[in-house]
Amino acid sequence: MIVTDGEFSVPSNTVELIKKAKEKNKLRVHGILVGGWNSSAIEKLCNPVHRFSDWQAF
């Protein structure tokens, strides 16, 4: 699980490692995106991505 406000980047080698782990080990990575940012990084790592406008939305 990755919890973020969406303001981060991810190296391409990390994306590849996560992708391989998903395929080999049936890894699932959930993302929680809090706030109004659009994050391509979390989209690359997580499926599904749960979106919340703010912490109070929890």
PyMOL commands that set and color helices and strands:
alter all, ss='L'
color gray80, all
select helices_A, chain A and resi 12-25+40-45+55-57
alter helices_A, ss='H'
color red, helices_A
select strands_A, chain A and resi 2-4+31-34+49-52
alter strands_A, ss='S'
color yellow, strands_A
deselect
rebuild
show_as cartoon
